[in-house]
């Protein structure tokens, strides 16, 4: 389950009010959520933004990804939006990590019709090269 920190719309028609929530990324925007982390009222002048900083930092440290709008709001408060992890430098004798190759369980099945069409295209290209 990937967790996203996003804004959940509340309020009346044409009177938006947003709750900042931690939710499963597969859930609807206004659907079930895991925890309320604050709220945002864009209509008040200046806008009202209340964030429970400790809760947000906890979720981000667990791997939750903030949406673009939430990341922007958190940056305005000075809350880091990414987990800072120390980078381990490889030792002098270590080899770089090999690229992971994904192999298919079964080869793709190409229909006979598609095989004939591909062969006809190849033959047409060969004739065009010979003529040109």
KEVODO-628607 format. One record per residue (C-alpha): residue in one letter; x, y, z. Coordinates in steps of 0.2 Angstrom, whole numbers, plus 2048, in hexadecimal, padded with zeros to 3 digits. Last residue first. Example, Ala and Ser with C-alpha at 12.3 -4.5 7.8 and 13.67 -1.06 7.14 Angstrom:
<sites>
SITE vonu  px  py  pz
SITE    S 844 7FB 824
SITE    A 83E 7EA 827
</sites>
This chain:
<sites>
SITE vonu  px  py  pz
SITE    X 851 811 6EE
SITE    X 849 801 6E6
SITE    X 854 7F5 6F1
SITE    X 84F 7FF 701
SITE    X 83D 7FF 6FD
SITE    X 83D 7ED 6F9
SITE    X 845 7E9 70A
SITE    X 838 7F4 713
SITE    X 829 7EC 70A
SITE    X 830 7DA 70F
SITE    X 831 7E0 721
SITE    X 820 7E7 721
SITE    X 819 7D6 719
SITE    X 822 7CC 727
SITE    X 81B 7D7 735
SITE    X 809 7D5 72D
SITE    X 80C 7C2 72C
SITE    X 811 7C1 73E
SITE    X 802 7CB 744
SITE    X 7F6 7C0 73B
SITE    X 7FF 7B0 742
SITE    X 7FC 7B7 754
SITE    X 80B 7BC 75F
SITE    X 80C 7B3 770
SITE    X 818 7BD 77B
SITE    X 825 7B2 784
SITE    X 81F 7AC 795
SITE    X 826 7B1 7A6
SITE    X 82E 7C0 79F
SITE    X 83F 7C5 7A5
SITE    X 843 7D5 7AE
SITE    X 855 7DA 7AE
SITE    X 85B 7E3 7BE
SITE    X 86A 7EE 7BA
SITE    X 87A 7E9 7C4
SITE    X 87F 7F3 7D3
SITE    X 890 7FB 7D1
SITE    X 89F 7F0 7D6
SITE    X 8A7 7F2 7E6
SITE    X 8BA 7F4 7E8
SITE    X 8BA 807 7EC
SITE    X 8AC 806 7F8
SITE    X 89B 80C 7F2
SITE    X 894 81D 7FA
SITE    X 886 81A 806
SITE    X 879 829 804
SITE    X 872 82F 814
SITE    X 85F 82F 813
SITE    X 855 83F 813
SITE    X 843 83B 812
SITE    X 83A 847 806
SITE    X 82D 855 809
SITE    X 837 860 815
SITE    X 82C 86B 820
SITE    X 830 87D 81E
SITE    X 81E 884 81F
SITE    X 81D 889 80D
SITE    X 826 879 808
SITE    X 817 86F 810
SITE    X 80B 879 805
SITE    X 815 875 7F6
SITE    X 816 863 7FB
SITE    X 803 862 7FE
SITE    X 800 869 7EC
SITE    X 80C 85D 7E4
SITE    X 805 84E 7ED
SITE    X 80F 848 7FC
SITE    X 817 837 7FC
SITE    X 816 82C 80B
SITE    X 826 822 80F
SITE    X 826 81F 822
SITE    X 830 82F 824
SITE    X 823 838 81B
SITE    X 815 832 826
SITE    X 81F 836 836
SITE    X 823 848 82F
SITE    X 811 84B 82B
SITE    X 80C 845 83D
SITE    X 819 850 845
SITE    X 814 85F 83B
SITE    X 802 85F 83F
SITE    X 7FD 86C 831
SITE    X 7F2 87B 831
SITE    X 7F1 885 822
SITE    X 7E5 894 821
SITE    X 7E6 89F 811
SITE    X 7E9 8B2 814
SITE    X 7DB 8B6 811
SITE    X 7CF 8A7 814
SITE    X 7CA 89E 804
SITE    X 7D9 892 802
SITE    X 7D4 889 812
SITE    X 7E1 87B 816
SITE    X 7E0 86D 823
SITE    X 7EB 861 82D
SITE    X 7F2 850 82E
SITE    X 7E2 846 82E
SITE    X 7E6 833 82F
SITE    X 7E3 823 825
SITE    X 7D7 829 817
SITE    X 7C7 822 80F
SITE    X 7C0 82C 801
SITE    X 7C1 83E 7FB
SITE    X 7CF 83C 7EF
SITE    X 7CA 82A 7EB
SITE    X 7D5 81C 7F2
SITE    X 7E3 814 7E8
SITE    X 7F1 81F 7F0
SITE    X 7EC 819 802
SITE    X 7E9 829 80C
SITE    X 7F2 835 817
SITE    X 7E8 845 819
SITE    X 7E8 858 817
SITE    X 7D6 85E 818
SITE    X 7D1 86A 80B
SITE    X 7C3 878 80B
SITE    X 7BB 87D 7FB
SITE    X 7AC 889 7FB
SITE    X 7A6 888 7E9
SITE    X 79A 87A 7EF
SITE    X 79C 877 801
SITE    X 7AB 871 80B
SITE    X 7B6 862 80A
SITE    X 7C4 85D 7FE
SITE    X 7D1 851 803
SITE    X 7E3 857 800
SITE    X 7F1 84B 7FF
SITE    X 7FE 841 808
SITE    X 800 831 7FF
SITE    X 803 81F 806
SITE    X 808 811 7FB
SITE    X 800 800 800
</sites>
